């Protein structure tokens, strides 16, 4: 596949998944409305895929699984989706952030709109930019310490089985449906900053992206530059959403690379930039890359359903009790 077709392919994939997430969200809202209506509203089944928005619950489940050998049935899909995302990052870089994540998709839309409005995106001084990027690793360290170090097996089991965790998805829904003034102001500020800056939440604050970036360092597939073919135009560095100096590198080994292919798509010299396997041996085609991203991510869902680790064990009656009905 010609490299210029990779961006439309990626954006189609990303926006298709965003629309699918909206579909799941609306279905989940209707499910909660059915429960709260006392069974008078039309029944809509709960979409287990909504648990993809519960990464903290997934981390708790991961430790619980490691310590007990059993995957809990409160939010099993959360763990399955989390492991699928890890698998994607381990093989095809941090591509989840640019090919799948709905927050990443909306962030990209905002900074592109900002570029059209202001004719440029603001690039912070390198020292400040690096300091701000470190924030997401501090947030990640806090969560990892709290779950994998500070909590023992009994505390993990107690939290997983708690009423609070059982309705974590509903609490998240209520958070966005009934935003406080402070929450609304913070979200609005992030949206406004996302116009002049390229994906500030993803680059500076997202602990999920920080974890995936560290895992993606071990990916065998990386952007590779051939010196002899490179014309030194700098287009690759200019279009990188993470401001990686692609033109100065021979192989991009960076936790900030999101595998978006923008540098490769915009390269003006044939054969200068490609996605290649380790040791610069084999080139990875864009279509194959996309199929790997989709296959690894959705393959996890198939495995989860086949092994009985997808649907929650919480009954409708239990949901009604948890919601105080």
N, C-alpha and C positions, 0 to 999 in steps of 0.2 A: 504494500500500500504506500502511495506517495505521502510524504510527511505532512503536506499541507492539508490533508484530510483528517489528520488526527485530532485537531482541535474541535471541529464540528462533531466528531465522534465522541470525544470526551464530554463536551457540553450537552450533547443529546443524552448521554448516559447519566450525567449529573442531574440534569433537569428532570429527566424521567424518574429518577429515584426520589427527587424532591417531591414531585407530584404524588408518587406512591406513598411517601411519608405523610403527606397531607391527607391522602385517602385513609391511611391507617389512623391518623389523629382524629379525623371526623368520625370514623367508626367507633373509636374508643370513647369519644365524647358522648356519642349516642348510647353506647353501652352503659356508661356511668349514669346518664340521664335515665335510662330504663331502671337501674337499680334504685336511684333516688326517688323515682316516681312511684315506687311501691308496685311495680309490675304493671302500671297502667299505660306507659308509653310503649311504642313498638319495640320488640326485642331485637337487638343487634349483637351478634356474638363478639366477644372480646378478641381483638387481634393480638396474638402473642408477640408479634414483631414490634409492638410498641415498647417492649422491654429493652430495645436497643438504646433507649434514652436513659437507661439506668446503669451507667458504668460503675458507680460506687457499689451498687448491689452485686454487680458482676465480680468486682474485686473481692468482696466478702465471700461470694460463692466459690471463687477460685481457691481462697485460703481454706474454706470449709471443706472443699473437695480434696485438697491436698492432705488435710489433717485427718479426715474421716474416711476418705475413699468413696464418698457418696456425693452425688450432685443433688442439692436440695431441690424440692419441687415447688418452692414458693415462686421464684422467678427463674426457672431453668433456661428460658430463651435468652435472658440477659447474659448468662455465661456463654451460651453457644455463640451468640452474636459477637461477644467480646473476643472469644478465641478465634472466630472467623476473621475479625479485623486484624488480630495479631498475625494470623497466617498470611493475610494479604501483605502486611508490612514487612514480614520476614522474607517474602519472595519477590514482591514487586514494589518495594520501597514504600514510602508514606503516601501511596496513591489513594488510600481511603480518603484523605483530606481533600483531594482535588477531583476525584472521580465519583465519590459516594456521599460524603458528609454534607447534609443540607445546610449547615452553618457555613461551611466552606464555599458552597455554591452561592449563597446569598452574599457572603463577604466579597466574593469575586465580582458579582454584579454591581455592588456598591462602589468598589474602587474603580471599576471600568466606567461607571456613570460619572464618578468624580474626575476621571481623566478627560472625559468629554466636556465636562463643565469648566474645568480649570486648565485644560490643555496639558496637564502634567499631574503626577503624583508626588507628594512630598517624601523625600528620602532623608530621614533623620541622620544626624552625625553618627559615624560608626560607633563611637564610644557609648553614646546614649542608646543607640539601637541595640547594641550587645547587652547593655545593662537591663533594658526592658525585656529582651528575650529571656533573660535569666529568671524573670518572675514566674514563668510557667513551670520551670524546673523546681523552683521553691515550693510551688503549690503541689506539684506532683510528689515531691519528697514528703510533704506533710501527710498526704493521703497514704502513701506507701508505708510511712512510719506508723501512722495511726492504726492501719489494718494489719500489716505483716509483722510488726514488732510489738506494738503496745497491747494488742488484743490477743488473749489466749484462746484456746479451742472452745472453752465454755462460753466466753463472751461472744465469740463469733456465732456459735449455735444459737445463743439466746437472742442476738440481734436479728439473725436470719428468720427466726420463728416469731419475732415480735409483731404486734399489730401494726407498729409504725412501718416496718419494712414491707409488710403484706400490702399496704395501700400506698407504697412509695410512688407508683405510677399515677394514682389518683391525686396524690398531693402535688405532684409535678404539674398535672393538668390544672388543678385549682390555682397553683402559683401563677400560671400564665393567663388564666381566665379572670383572675382577680388580683391584678398587679397592685402592689402598694405604690405610693407616690415615689418612694426611694428606688424601688425596683424599676419602675417605669423610667425614672430619670437616668439611672445607670444604663439601661438598655438603649435609651434615646441617645445618650452620650456616645456609646460604642458605635451606634449607627452613624451618627454625625462624623465621628472620627474616621469611620470606614470609607468616607468619600475622598478625603485628601490622602489618607494613608492606605497602604495595601494590607488588608486583612489584619488590623491591629489585634483583634481578639485572638485569632488563630496564632499569630506570631508571638504575642506577648503574654497571653493569659490562659490559653487552653492547656490543661495538664494532660488531657487525652492525647493531643497532638505531640506534646513533649515525650510521652511514653512511646508513641509510635515512631517518632523520629529516632530515638535511641535504638529501638529494635531494628529499624530500617537500615541502620549502619551495617548490619550483617547481611543485607540483601545481596545476592550475587549479581543482580542487574543494576547497572549504573550508567548515567550519562557519560559518554566517553568522547574526547576530542582528539582528532588526528591533526597534529601540527602541520604536516605537509599540505593538507587540503585547506586548512584554515586561512582566511583572508584577513583576519584581524580587524573586522569591521565593528565588533563589539555589540552587535544586535542581540546575541544570546544573553549577555549580561544585562542588557537594558530591559528585556522583556521578562526576566526572571522575577516572579512575584515575591520571592524570598531574598532578593538582592544578592544572590550568590555570584561571585565574579567568575562566571563560567569560562570566559575567554582566557583567563589566567591559569586554568586548571587543565590537566590532561584527563583526569577521571574525577567526577564529582562525588566525593565522600563527605557528605554533610547531612546532619540530622535535620536540617531545614529544607532539604529538597523534597518536594511533595509529588514528584513524578508526574507533573502536568504536561510534559513534552513541549511547553511553550518555546523553550530555547531551541529545541530540535526543529520545530515547525517553522521558526523564523530564521533559521540558519540560511545564509545566502550562498554557501559553498557546498556543493554536492559532496557528500562523504566526510565532511568536517566534523559533524556531530551526529552521534547515533546512540541508541540505548543498546548496551552490549553486556554480555555475560562476563564473569570474572576472567582475568588474564587477557581481556580485549579480543577474545577469540571469535565469538559468534554474535551477530547482530540480532536484536529482537525486534520483530516487525510490530508496528503500532497496533494492528488488528489482533495479533497474538497477545500483546500486552493487555489490551482491553478484555479479551476473552479470559485471560488469567485472573484479572481483577474480579470480573463477574463470576467466574467459576469458583474461585476460592471463597468469595463472600457468600454467594447463594448456595454453594455446596455445603457450607456449614449448616445452613437451615435444613437441607435435605437429610444430612447425617443426624442432626438433632431430633427431627421428627421420626426418623427410622429407628432410633435407639430409645425413644420414649422420653427424651429430655427437651421437650419444647413447650407443651401445654402445662399451665399452672394447675396445681391440685386444689386451689381455692375454689370452693363452690359458690353458687349464687347466694345461697343462704348465709355463707360466711362473709361474703362481701356486704350483704345487707346489715349484718351484725357490726362489722367493722365501721360502717358508715353511720351507725347509731340509729338504724331504722327498725 
